[in-house]
Amino acid sequence: MDRDMVVLAKVRLLSANRRVVRGVEGLWIYRLLTRVEPEVYGSKLAYVLVEESDSPLVRELPERRQALLDEAVEVARALSPANPYREKVLQRALAARARLMP
């Protein structure tokens, strides 16, 4: 893992001055930081993945939406059962994926 990229992601996260960074930037930040500290950033990654699956950029791309939601479920399931956000983000990801299914 490139330490400079981790530092850059943390600086962007801190400079955003928001609870959750959304959009493409949020995906980049949380994907990178989840690899380093999954229990700290995994729930936010799952949250942003679900949110992005409904964005105008991918709303008409069912395969891309499915991939984002599959990733969200995978990330949420990987969280420790002791993680206080695990169940909430997992249920949110599973519900969003179920709505996508015909």
HUNORMO-V567541 format. One record per helix or strand of 3 or more residues. SS is the DSSP state (H for helix, E for strand). FROM is the first residue (numbers start at 1). TO is the last residue. If there is no record, write none. Layout:
((SS;FROM;TO) (SS;FROM;TO))
This chain:
((H;3;16) (H;23;36) (H;38;53) (H;62;78) (H;86;100))
